[in-house]
Amino acid sequence: MGAECCAPAEASATAGTKEPGHDLERLWHISELWFAVAAAVLLTGAWSAGRAGAEIPRTALELAAVAVGTAAFVPATVRNLIRHRHIGVGTLMTIAAVGAVALGQYFEAAMLGVLFSTAEGLEHYAVVRTRQGLRALLGLVPDTASVLRGGHEVQVAPDELAIGDVMLLRPGQRAATDGVIRSGRTSLDLSAITGESMPVEAAVGEPVYAGAINGGGAIEVEVTAPANDSSLARIVHIVEEAQERKGTGQRLADRLARPLVPGILVLAVLIAGLGAILGDPLLWLERALVVLVAASPCALAIAVPLTVVAAVGAAGRTGALVKGGLALEQLGTVHTVALDKTGTLTRNEPRVVAVVTTNGATEAQVLRCAAALEARSEHPLAAAITTAADQVPEATDVTAVVGHGLRGDVEGTPVRLGRPGFIEPAALATLVVRLQDKGATVVLVERDGTLLGAIAVRDELRPEAAGTVRELHDLGVRVTMLTGDNARTAHALAAAAGIEDVRADLRPEDKASLITELRARGGRGGVAMVGDGINDAPALATADVGIAMGAMGADVAIETADAALMGEDLRHLPQLLRHARRSRVIMIQNIGLSLAIITALIPLAALGVLGLATVVFLHEVAEVLVIANALRAATRPAARLEPAGDPGVAQAVLSRATR
């Protein structure tokens, strides 16, 4: 049965398995099913001939049905046995078919060929369709792209696009590859790529990803990646590789299936040998052949791999990358989620929301001094402060005081910028506490030993954060917030999001230690860390499963995390966890059904209660049930997205704090 059952990976092509990209969207494209149908027609003719009393034509038609029905797997099985010394389920079926013919049971041998080829074809079809569902993402790329070359608009194939080309995207058109807007302003529909339900506003300098639909005015986009290396193409490639990574359930199925095949051969030989000594040799040889079929672990071998392929592909089509079976199973056991604050619970767009002054300073002076020191800083607050300043003087001898702030000279005067404690707030102490209680991060500015004022910077909570936390609680998941921000600010934002467990003032290594603590106290189940994939790398690596948030276009995040939410909508997190839990249940169901069938059929076959045709029928029906159940994981994760809240409410509360 495909690469999993009949052949080693390197021999899968010889077993009749085509690459996922081939056109196999219809059942009639599957060669195994053609063999099965042709054999069934011959078998029907044999039955009709037997009813008419034509024994010779009946026998000839039955033998022809055997030859046609087994042609789908016997040649590949023999080649694999000779070239790779591989003994698989196909080997068992081949031996059973040859034995049945040798015993004169032509009808049973033909039925074995028909049913086994049918099940093999259905498995092949299921795997290919599932993989094609993922590769359909590449169908989001248009057949042609409009490019401006030499002052003229020309139509080219996406593969002909080069870095530096300028694409012209009109309303309703899709981007053929990744780029950056060089002219115009628009809204982009990313729903097919990231799962974002609302269009995203984009202007000059902002990225455009392959497959995005231009929902506004015409824009010019400079190409930053060839079509075959676009973010969309990389997503498909990464997910296809991830589908091969095996989880615990799949490794368990492999451990059971691989030694089971030679074990079944030994069991069949023992049954035939002991039966020949104690009773009728032909009777026990026939029963041994039935046992070969009854005990073949094909359903077990495909129980988990097909589920993983289906589930990972379904998640990928909704903007969530899952790195294979191991990550999928771990997601399905998550009982605790640790959320980073900046960029996960918040928008990662900090801005100055208040400036308070003292000692005769003006707001402009406070902002200029702070911006001068922050000009070359990569801290998230730096951009907010430099943007708010009307001008940025040049600073010299700027040094960072780790964990506290900055110091340097501005226009020949020493200036310090930092958190309360590094600089004493003095008369502003009460106001600083009030701002922090409202969720703002406060930095103080001091010039030549004199306090000039305080700057409150706030990164607004995502409007969907509170609804997401509620939904995680409904799933029985504990939520913890981790942040390097001060405790007052952290608790204020956590309260707005509905999170009770808050850990603040953390360095990256502290977050990793806390993940270990959460794992130790959590008992059964796993701990997931959700962060930006770069700054939270230690915690992402320590968690049972690391989830990168907003990873579209961020190669580092996609590569380092076990899973990644490509969009910026946090509501997709509980959606992914529900999908993983459901997929894990399907895996367990398939393994249980496969083992139950083998356990029930072996004694019935050995005692002669069931004949070859009956066992083949029951075995293949069970396999079809496993395939059908696995394909339930291919359905897209159900969306239960609560309406996002109004981010302006928190801002209104904060503005009152400064009055």
C-alpha positions as CSV (number, residue, x, y, z in Angstrom):
1,M,0.0,0.0,0.0
2,G,2.0,3.0,-1.2
3,A,5.3,4.0,0.1
4,E,4.3,3.4,3.7
5,C,3.1,-0.2,3.3
6,C,4.6,-1.8,0.3
7,A,7.9,-0.1,-0.5
8,P,10.8,1.9,1.0
9,A,10.8,5.6,0.4
10,E,13.4,5.4,-2.4
11,A,11.3,2.8,-4.2
12,S,8.0,4.5,-3.9
13,A,8.1,5.6,-7.6
14,T,8.3,2.0,-8.7
15,A,5.3,1.1,-6.5
16,G,3.2,3.3,-8.7
17,T,3.2,6.5,-6.6
18,K,3.5,9.7,-8.5
19,E,4.7,13.0,-7.3
20,P,2.2,15.2,-5.6
21,G,2.4,17.7,-8.4
22,H,1.0,15.4,-11.0
23,D,-2.5,15.8,-12.2
24,L,-4.4,13.2,-10.1
25,E,-7.4,15.3,-9.1
26,R,-9.9,12.6,-10.2
27,L,-10.2,9.0,-9.1
28,W,-10.0,7.8,-12.7
29,H,-6.4,9.1,-12.8
30,I,-5.3,6.4,-10.3
31,S,-3.8,3.4,-12.2
32,E,-4.4,1.1,-9.3
33,L,-8.2,1.7,-9.5
34,W,-8.1,0.9,-13.2
35,F,-6.5,-2.5,-12.5
36,A,-9.1,-3.1,-9.8
37,V,-12.0,-2.2,-12.1
38,A,-10.7,-4.4,-14.9
39,A,-10.2,-7.3,-12.6
40,A,-13.7,-6.9,-11.2
41,V,-15.2,-6.9,-14.7
42,L,-13.3,-10.1,-15.5
43,L,-14.4,-11.7,-12.2
44,T,-18.0,-10.7,-13.0
45,G,-17.6,-12.4,-16.4
46,A,-16.2,-15.5,-14.6
47,W,-19.2,-15.7,-12.3
48,S,-21.6,-15.4,-15.2
49,A,-19.8,-18.1,-17.1
50,G,-19.9,-20.4,-14.0
51,R,-23.7,-19.8,-13.7
52,A,-24.0,-20.9,-17.4
53,G,-22.0,-24.0,-16.7
54,A,-19.0,-23.0,-18.8
55,E,-16.2,-24.1,-16.5
56,I,-13.3,-23.6,-18.8
57,P,-14.2,-20.0,-19.6
58,R,-14.9,-19.4,-16.0
59,T,-11.5,-20.6,-14.9
60,A,-9.7,-18.6,-17.7
61,L,-11.6,-15.4,-16.7
62,E,-10.8,-16.0,-13.0
63,L,-7.0,-16.5,-13.8
64,A,-7.1,-13.3,-16.0
65,A,-8.8,-11.4,-13.1
66,V,-6.0,-12.6,-10.8
67,A,-3.3,-11.5,-13.2
68,V,-4.9,-8.0,-13.7
69,G,-5.9,-7.5,-10.1
70,T,-2.4,-8.3,-8.7
71,A,-0.6,-6.4,-11.5
72,A,-1.0,-3.2,-9.4
73,F,1.3,-4.5,-6.6
74,V,3.0,-7.8,-7.5
75,P,5.6,-6.4,-9.9
76,A,6.6,-3.6,-7.6
77,T,6.7,-6.0,-4.6
78,V,9.1,-8.4,-6.5
79,R,11.4,-5.5,-7.5
80,N,11.5,-4.2,-4.0
81,L,12.3,-7.6,-2.7
82,I,15.1,-8.1,-5.2
83,R,16.6,-4.6,-5.2
84,H,16.0,-3.5,-1.6
85,R,15.3,-6.8,0.2
86,H,12.2,-5.0,1.5
87,I,9.5,-7.2,3.0
88,G,6.2,-5.3,3.3
89,V,2.5,-5.8,3.2
90,G,2.7,-6.2,-0.5
91,T,4.9,-9.2,0.1
92,L,2.3,-10.8,2.3
93,M,-0.4,-10.1,-0.3
94,T,1.7,-11.6,-3.1
95,I,2.4,-14.8,-1.1
96,A,-1.3,-15.1,-0.3
97,A,-2.3,-14.6,-3.9
98,V,0.2,-17.1,-5.2
99,G,-0.8,-19.6,-2.5
100,A,-4.5,-19.3,-3.3
101,V,-3.8,-19.9,-7.0
102,A,-1.7,-22.9,-6.1
103,L,-4.6,-24.3,-4.0
104,G,-7.0,-23.7,-6.9
105,Q,-8.8,-20.8,-5.1
106,Y,-8.8,-18.6,-8.2
107,F,-11.9,-16.6,-7.2
108,E,-10.4,-15.8,-3.7
109,A,-7.1,-14.8,-5.3
110,A,-8.8,-12.5,-7.7
111,M,-10.9,-10.9,-4.9
112,L,-7.7,-10.3,-3.0
113,G,-6.3,-8.5,-6.0
114,V,-9.4,-6.4,-6.6
115,L,-9.8,-5.3,-3.0
116,F,-6.1,-4.7,-2.2
117,S,-5.7,-2.7,-5.4
118,T,-8.8,-0.7,-4.6
119,A,-7.6,0.2,-1.1
120,E,-4.1,1.0,-2.5
121,G,-5.6,3.3,-5.1
122,L,-7.8,5.1,-2.5
123,E,-4.8,5.6,-0.2
124,H,-2.7,6.9,-3.1
125,Y,-5.6,9.3,-4.1
126,A,-6.0,10.5,-0.5
127,V,-2.3,11.3,-0.1
128,V,-2.0,13.0,-3.4
129,R,-5.2,15.1,-3.0
130,T,-4.1,16.2,0.5
131,R,-0.6,17.3,-0.8
132,Q,-2.2,19.0,-3.8
133,G,-4.5,20.9,-1.4
134,L,-1.4,22.5,0.1
135,R,0.3,23.1,-3.2
136,A,-2.9,24.8,-4.3
137,L,-1.5,27.8,-2.4
138,L,0.9,28.3,-5.3
139,G,-2.2,28.7,-7.5
140,L,-2.6,32.1,-5.8
141,V,0.2,33.3,-8.0
142,P,-1.2,34.8,-11.3
143,D,-0.2,33.4,-14.7
144,T,1.3,36.7,-15.7
145,A,2.5,39.9,-14.1
146,S,2.5,43.5,-15.3
147,V,6.0,44.9,-15.2
148,L,7.3,48.4,-16.0
149,R,10.4,48.1,-18.2
150,G,11.9,51.0,-20.2
151,G,8.9,53.2,-19.5
152,H,6.5,50.6,-20.9
153,E,4.2,48.1,-19.3
154,V,4.8,44.5,-20.4
155,Q,3.3,41.2,-19.4
156,V,5.7,38.5,-18.2
157,A,5.5,35.1,-16.6
158,P,6.2,35.1,-12.8
159,D,9.3,33.0,-13.4
160,E,10.7,35.8,-15.5
161,L,10.5,38.4,-12.7
162,A,13.9,39.6,-11.5
163,I,14.9,41.4,-8.3
164,G,14.5,45.1,-8.8
165,D,11.7,44.8,-11.4
166,V,8.7,47.1,-10.7
167,M,5.4,45.3,-10.9
168,L,2.2,47.3,-11.5
169,L,-0.7,46.0,-9.4
170,R,-4.2,47.3,-10.3
171,P,-7.2,46.8,-8.1
172,G,-8.2,43.2,-7.8
173,Q,-4.9,41.8,-9.1
174,R,-2.7,39.4,-7.2
175,A,1.0,39.9,-6.5
176,A,3.1,37.4,-8.4
177,T,6.0,37.5,-5.9
178,D,7.2,39.4,-2.9
179,G,8.0,43.1,-3.1
180,V,8.0,46.5,-1.5
181,I,5.6,49.3,-2.4
182,R,7.4,52.1,-4.2
183,S,4.4,54.2,-5.3
184,G,0.8,54.4,-4.2
185,R,-1.3,53.4,-1.2
186,T,-3.8,50.6,-1.0
187,S,-5.4,47.9,1.1
188,L,-4.2,44.3,0.7
189,D,-6.3,41.2,1.1
190,L,-4.1,38.5,2.7
191,S,-6.9,36.2,3.8
192,A,-5.8,33.3,1.5
193,I,-2.2,33.5,2.9
194,T,-2.3,34.5,6.5
195,G,-6.0,33.9,7.4
196,E,-6.4,37.6,8.2
197,S,-10.1,38.4,7.8
198,M,-9.7,42.1,7.3
199,P,-7.7,44.0,4.6
200,V,-4.4,45.5,5.7
201,E,-3.6,49.1,4.8
202,A,-0.2,49.4,3.0
203,A,1.7,52.4,1.8
204,V,5.2,53.2,0.4
205,G,7.9,51.2,1.9
206,E,5.7,48.4,3.2
207,P,5.9,44.8,2.1
208,V,3.6,43.0,-0.4
209,Y,3.7,39.2,-0.3
210,A,3.1,36.8,-3.2
211,G,-0.6,36.0,-3.5
212,A,-1.8,39.2,-1.9
213,I,-4.8,40.8,-3.6
214,N,-4.7,44.6,-4.2
215,G,-8.0,45.8,-2.8
216,G,-7.5,49.6,-3.3
217,G,-5.7,51.8,-5.8
218,A,-3.0,51.0,-8.3
219,I,0.4,50.5,-6.8
220,E,4.0,50.0,-8.0
221,V,5.8,47.2,-6.2
222,E,9.6,46.6,-6.5
223,V,10.4,42.9,-6.6
224,T,12.5,41.6,-3.7
225,A,12.5,37.9,-4.4
226,P,12.1,35.7,-7.5
227,A,8.8,33.8,-7.8
228,N,10.3,30.4,-6.9
229,D,11.8,31.9,-3.7
230,S,8.8,34.0,-2.6
231,S,7.4,33.7,0.9
232,L,4.5,31.7,-0.5
233,A,6.8,29.2,-2.2
234,R,8.9,28.9,0.9
235,I,5.8,28.2,3.0
236,V,4.8,25.3,0.7
237,H,8.3,23.9,0.7
238,I,8.7,24.1,4.5
239,V,5.3,22.5,5.2
240,E,5.9,19.7,2.7
241,E,9.2,18.9,4.5
242,A,7.5,19.2,7.8
243,Q,4.9,16.6,6.8
244,E,7.6,14.0,6.9
245,R,8.7,14.7,10.5
246,K,7.4,11.9,12.7
247,G,5.7,12.3,16.0
248,T,5.3,9.9,18.9
249,G,2.2,8.3,17.4
250,Q,3.8,7.8,14.0
251,R,6.9,6.4,15.5
252,L,4.8,4.0,17.6
253,A,2.9,2.9,14.5
254,D,6.3,2.4,12.7
255,R,7.7,0.4,15.6
256,L,4.7,-1.9,15.5
257,A,4.3,-2.2,11.8
258,R,7.9,-2.9,10.7
259,P,8.6,-6.0,12.8
260,L,5.0,-7.2,12.4
261,V,5.5,-8.2,8.8
262,P,8.3,-10.7,9.3
263,G,6.6,-11.8,12.5
264,I,3.5,-12.6,10.4
265,L,5.5,-14.7,8.0
266,V,6.9,-16.7,10.9
267,L,3.4,-17.1,12.4
268,A,2.1,-18.3,9.0
269,V,4.9,-20.8,8.6
270,L,4.3,-22.1,12.1
271,I,0.6,-22.5,11.5
272,A,1.2,-24.4,8.2
273,G,4.0,-26.5,9.7
274,L,2.2,-27.5,12.9
275,G,-1.0,-28.1,11.0
276,A,0.8,-30.4,8.6
277,I,2.0,-32.4,11.5
278,L,-1.2,-32.5,13.4
279,G,-3.8,-32.5,10.7
280,D,-4.6,-31.9,7.0
281,P,-1.6,-30.1,5.4
282,L,-3.6,-28.4,2.7
283,L,-6.3,-27.1,5.2
284,W,-3.7,-25.6,7.5
285,L,-1.7,-24.1,4.5
286,E,-4.9,-22.4,3.4
287,R,-5.4,-21.1,6.9
288,A,-1.8,-19.8,7.0
289,L,-2.4,-17.9,3.9
290,V,-5.6,-16.3,5.4
291,V,-3.5,-15.3,8.5
292,L,-1.0,-13.6,6.2
293,V,-3.8,-11.3,5.0
294,A,-5.6,-11.0,8.3
295,A,-2.4,-9.8,10.1
296,S,-1.0,-7.5,7.5
297,P,-0.5,-4.1,9.2
298,C,-1.2,-1.8,6.3
299,A,-3.9,0.2,8.0
300,L,-1.6,0.6,11.0
301,A,1.2,1.8,8.7
302,I,-0.9,4.6,7.2
303,A,-3.0,5.4,10.3
304,V,-0.8,8.3,11.4
305,P,1.2,9.5,8.3
306,L,-2.0,10.2,6.3
307,T,-3.5,12.0,9.3
308,V,-0.4,14.2,9.7
309,V,-0.3,15.1,6.0
310,A,-4.0,16.0,6.0
311,A,-3.8,18.0,9.3
312,V,-0.6,19.9,8.5
313,G,-1.9,20.8,5.0
314,A,-5.2,22.0,6.4
315,A,-3.4,24.2,8.9
316,G,-1.1,25.6,6.2
317,R,-4.1,26.6,4.1
318,T,-5.3,28.8,6.9
319,G,-2.0,30.6,7.6
320,A,-0.6,28.3,10.3
321,L,2.6,26.4,9.7
322,V,3.0,23.2,11.7
323,K,6.4,21.4,11.5
324,G,5.1,17.9,11.1
325,G,3.7,15.1,13.3
326,L,5.8,15.8,16.4
327,A,4.7,19.5,16.6
328,L,1.1,18.5,15.7
329,E,0.9,16.0,18.6
330,Q,2.6,18.4,21.0
331,L,0.1,21.1,20.1
332,G,-2.7,18.6,20.8
333,T,-1.5,18.2,24.4
334,V,-0.9,21.8,25.3
335,H,-2.3,22.7,28.7
336,T,-0.4,26.0,29.3
337,V,0.3,28.9,26.9
338,A,2.9,31.5,27.7
339,L,2.4,34.7,25.8
340,D,5.1,37.2,25.2
341,K,3.7,40.8,25.7
342,T,5.4,42.8,23.0
343,G,4.3,41.9,19.5
344,T,2.1,39.1,20.7
345,L,-0.5,40.5,23.1
346,T,0.3,44.0,21.9
347,R,0.6,45.5,18.4
348,N,4.4,46.0,18.6
349,E,3.7,49.6,17.5
350,P,4.7,51.7,20.6
351,R,4.0,55.4,20.5
352,V,4.4,58.3,22.9
353,V,1.1,58.8,24.7
354,A,2.1,61.4,27.3
355,V,5.0,63.8,28.1
356,V,5.1,65.5,31.5
357,T,7.7,68.1,32.5
358,T,9.2,69.6,35.6
359,N,11.8,72.2,36.5
360,G,10.8,74.6,33.8
361,A,11.4,72.2,30.8
362,T,9.2,72.1,27.8
363,E,7.8,68.9,26.2
364,A,9.9,69.6,23.1
365,Q,13.1,69.8,25.1
366,V,12.3,66.5,26.9
367,L,11.6,64.8,23.6
368,R,14.7,66.2,21.9
369,C,17.1,65.1,24.6
370,A,15.6,61.6,24.7
371,A,15.6,61.3,20.9
372,A,19.2,62.3,20.7
373,L,20.2,59.4,22.9
374,E,17.8,57.0,21.3
375,A,18.7,57.9,17.7
376,R,20.9,54.8,17.2
377,S,19.2,52.5,19.6
378,E,17.4,49.4,18.5
379,H,15.1,49.3,21.5
380,P,11.4,49.1,20.6
381,L,10.8,52.4,22.4
382,A,13.4,54.2,20.5
383,A,11.4,54.6,17.3
384,A,8.4,55.9,19.2
385,I,10.5,58.6,20.9
386,T,12.4,59.7,17.8
387,T,9.2,59.9,15.8
388,A,7.5,62.1,18.5
389,A,10.4,64.6,18.6
390,D,10.3,67.6,16.3
391,Q,14.0,67.4,15.8
392,V,16.8,65.0,16.8
393,P,20.1,66.7,18.0
394,E,23.3,64.9,17.6
395,A,24.6,63.1,20.7
396,T,28.1,62.0,21.6
397,D,29.7,59.4,23.9
398,V,26.4,57.5,24.1
399,T,26.6,54.4,26.2
400,A,24.0,51.9,27.3
401,V,23.6,51.0,31.0
402,V,22.3,47.4,30.6
403,G,18.9,47.0,32.1
404,H,18.6,50.7,33.0
405,G,18.9,53.2,30.2
406,L,21.3,55.4,28.2
407,R,23.8,58.2,29.0
408,G,25.6,60.6,26.7
409,D,26.3,64.2,25.8
410,V,23.8,66.4,24.0
411,E,25.1,69.8,22.8
412,G,27.9,69.4,25.3
413,T,25.7,68.7,28.3
414,P,25.5,65.3,30.0
415,V,22.1,63.7,29.6
416,R,20.6,60.5,31.1
417,L,17.6,58.6,29.9
418,G,16.2,55.6,31.7
419,R,13.6,53.8,33.9
420,P,12.6,54.9,37.3
421,G,15.2,53.8,39.8
422,F,18.0,54.6,37.4
423,I,16.8,58.1,37.5
424,E,14.8,59.3,40.6
425,P,11.3,60.6,39.6
426,A,11.2,63.0,42.5
427,A,8.2,65.3,42.1
428,L,6.9,63.2,39.3
429,A,6.8,59.9,41.3
430,T,3.0,59.9,41.8
431,L,2.3,60.6,38.1
432,V,4.8,58.0,37.0
433,V,3.0,55.3,39.1
434,R,-0.3,56.4,37.7
435,L,0.9,56.1,34.1
436,Q,2.4,52.7,34.8
437,D,-0.8,51.5,36.4
438,K,-2.5,52.4,33.1
439,G,-0.2,50.2,31.1
440,A,2.4,52.7,29.9
441,T,6.2,52.3,30.0
442,V,7.7,55.4,31.5
443,V,11.3,56.7,31.0
444,L,12.7,59.7,32.7
445,V,15.0,62.3,31.2
446,E,17.7,64.1,33.2
447,R,20.1,66.9,32.0
448,D,23.2,67.8,33.9
449,G,21.8,66.2,37.1
450,T,18.4,68.0,36.8
451,L,15.2,66.1,36.0
452,L,13.5,67.4,32.9
453,G,10.4,65.2,32.7
454,A,9.0,61.8,31.9
455,I,7.9,60.2,28.6
456,A,5.1,57.6,28.7
457,V,5.2,55.1,25.8
458,R,2.5,52.5,25.3
459,D,2.2,49.6,23.0
460,E,-1.5,49.1,22.6
461,L,-3.1,45.8,23.4
462,R,-4.3,43.9,20.4
463,P,-8.1,44.4,20.1
464,E,-8.6,40.6,19.9
465,A,-6.3,39.8,22.9
466,A,-9.1,39.6,25.6
467,G,-11.3,37.4,23.4
468,T,-8.4,35.1,22.6
469,V,-7.6,34.6,26.3
470,R,-11.2,33.8,27.1
471,E,-11.3,31.2,24.3
472,L,-8.1,29.6,25.6
473,H,-9.6,29.4,29.1
474,D,-12.7,27.8,27.5
475,L,-10.3,25.1,26.1
476,G,-9.0,24.5,29.6
477,V,-5.6,26.1,28.8
478,R,-3.8,28.2,31.4
479,V,-2.4,31.5,30.2
480,T,0.7,33.2,31.5
481,M,2.1,36.5,30.3
482,L,5.9,36.9,30.1
483,T,7.5,40.3,29.6
484,G,10.7,42.3,30.2
485,D,8.6,45.3,31.1
486,N,8.0,46.6,34.6
487,A,5.5,44.9,36.8
488,R,2.9,47.8,37.0
489,T,2.7,48.1,33.2
490,A,2.6,44.3,32.8
491,H,-0.2,43.9,35.3
492,A,-2.2,46.7,33.8
493,L,-2.1,45.2,30.3
494,A,-2.6,41.6,31.6
495,A,-5.8,42.8,33.5
496,A,-7.2,44.3,30.3
497,A,-6.5,41.0,28.5
498,G,-7.9,38.8,31.3
499,I,-4.6,37.2,32.3
500,E,-4.0,36.6,36.0
501,D,-0.5,34.9,35.9
502,V,2.0,37.7,35.0
503,R,5.8,37.5,35.1
504,A,7.5,40.8,34.6
505,D,11.1,42.3,34.5
506,L,12.3,39.2,32.6
507,R,15.4,38.9,30.5
508,P,15.4,36.3,27.6
509,E,17.1,33.7,29.7
510,D,14.6,34.3,32.6
511,K,11.8,33.5,30.2
512,A,13.4,30.2,29.3
513,S,13.8,29.3,33.0
514,L,10.1,30.2,33.6
515,I,9.1,27.9,30.8
516,T,10.9,25.1,32.5
517,E,9.1,26.0,35.7
518,L,5.7,25.9,34.0
519,R,6.5,22.5,32.5
520,A,7.4,21.1,35.9
521,R,4.3,22.3,37.7
522,G,1.9,21.5,34.8
523,G,1.7,17.7,35.1
524,R,0.4,16.0,32.0
525,G,0.3,18.0,28.8
526,G,2.7,20.5,27.2
527,V,3.6,24.1,27.4
528,A,3.5,26.3,24.4
529,M,5.5,29.6,24.1
530,V,4.1,32.2,21.7
531,G,6.6,34.9,20.7
532,D,8.1,36.8,17.8
533,G,10.6,33.9,17.0
534,I,13.7,36.0,17.4
535,N,13.9,37.8,20.7
536,D,12.1,35.0,22.4
537,A,14.3,32.3,20.9
538,P,15.5,30.7,24.2
539,A,11.9,30.4,25.5
540,L,10.7,29.1,22.2
541,A,13.4,26.4,22.2
542,T,12.7,25.4,25.8
543,A,8.9,25.0,25.4
544,D,7.4,21.8,24.3
545,V,6.2,23.7,21.3
546,G,7.3,27.1,20.2
547,I,4.9,29.2,18.2
548,A,6.1,32.3,16.2
549,M,3.5,35.1,15.9
550,G,3.2,37.2,12.7
551,A,5.9,35.2,10.9
552,M,4.9,36.1,7.3
553,G,8.2,37.0,5.5
554,A,10.3,36.3,8.6
555,D,12.5,33.3,7.7
556,V,14.1,33.1,11.1
557,A,10.8,32.8,12.8
558,I,9.5,30.1,10.4
559,E,12.7,28.1,10.7
560,T,13.2,28.2,14.5
561,A,9.7,27.7,15.7
562,D,7.8,24.4,15.8
563,A,4.7,26.2,14.5
564,A,4.1,29.7,13.1
565,L,1.0,32.0,12.8
566,M,1.7,33.8,9.5
567,G,-0.8,36.6,10.2
568,E,-1.2,39.1,13.0
569,D,-4.5,37.9,14.3
570,L,-4.1,36.3,17.7
571,R,-7.5,34.6,17.5
572,H,-5.9,32.0,15.2
573,L,-4.0,30.5,18.2
574,P,-7.0,28.8,19.9
575,Q,-8.2,27.8,16.4
576,L,-4.8,26.0,15.8
577,L,-5.0,24.3,19.2
578,R,-8.5,23.0,18.6
579,H,-7.4,21.6,15.2
580,A,-4.3,19.9,16.7
581,R,-6.4,18.3,19.5
582,R,-8.9,17.0,17.0
583,S,-6.1,15.6,14.7
584,R,-4.5,13.9,17.7
585,V,-7.8,12.2,18.5
586,I,-8.1,11.0,14.9
587,M,-4.5,9.5,15.1
588,I,-5.4,7.6,18.3
589,Q,-8.7,6.4,16.7
590,N,-6.8,5.1,13.6
591,I,-4.1,3.3,15.6
592,G,-6.8,1.7,17.9
593,L,-8.9,0.6,14.9
594,S,-5.9,-0.8,13.1
595,L,-4.7,-2.9,16.1
596,A,-8.3,-4.0,16.9
597,I,-8.8,-5.4,13.4
598,I,-5.5,-7.3,13.4
599,T,-6.2,-8.7,16.9
600,A,-9.7,-9.8,15.9
601,L,-8.9,-11.3,12.5
602,I,-5.8,-13.4,13.4
603,P,-7.6,-15.9,15.7
604,L,-10.6,-16.1,13.4
605,A,-8.4,-16.8,10.4
606,A,-6.2,-19.3,12.2
607,L,-9.3,-21.3,13.4
608,G,-10.9,-21.3,10.0
609,V,-13.9,-19.3,11.0
610,L,-13.2,-16.8,8.2
611,G,-12.1,-17.6,4.6
612,L,-9.7,-15.8,2.5
613,A,-12.2,-13.7,0.6
614,T,-14.0,-12.6,3.8
615,V,-10.8,-11.7,5.5
616,V,-9.6,-9.7,2.5
617,F,-12.9,-7.9,2.4
618,L,-12.9,-7.0,6.1
619,H,-9.3,-6.0,6.1
620,E,-9.6,-3.7,3.2
621,V,-12.9,-2.2,4.5
622,A,-11.1,-1.4,7.7
623,E,-8.3,0.2,5.8
624,V,-10.7,2.4,3.8
625,L,-12.3,3.4,7.1
626,V,-8.9,4.5,8.4
627,I,-8.2,6.5,5.3
628,A,-11.6,8.2,5.5
629,N,-11.1,9.0,9.2
630,A,-7.7,10.4,8.5
631,L,-9.0,12.7,5.8
632,R,-11.3,14.3,8.4
633,A,-8.1,16.1,9.6
634,A,-7.9,17.7,6.1
635,T,-10.9,19.9,6.9
636,R,-9.9,23.5,7.7
637,P,-9.8,24.4,11.3
638,A,-13.1,25.8,12.4
639,A,-13.1,29.6,13.0
640,R,-14.7,30.8,16.2
641,L,-13.4,34.3,16.0
642,E,-14.9,36.7,18.5
643,P,-15.3,40.3,17.4
644,A,-12.2,42.3,18.2
645,G,-12.5,45.0,20.9
646,D,-12.1,48.7,20.5
647,P,-8.4,49.7,21.0
648,G,-9.5,53.2,21.6
649,V,-11.1,52.5,24.9
650,A,-7.8,51.8,26.6
651,Q,-6.2,54.9,25.1
652,A,-9.1,57.0,26.4
653,V,-8.5,55.7,29.9
654,L,-4.8,56.4,29.6
655,S,-5.3,60.0,28.5
656,R,-7.3,60.6,31.6
657,A,-4.4,59.4,33.8
658,T,-2.3,62.4,32.7
659,R,-4.9,65.0,33.7
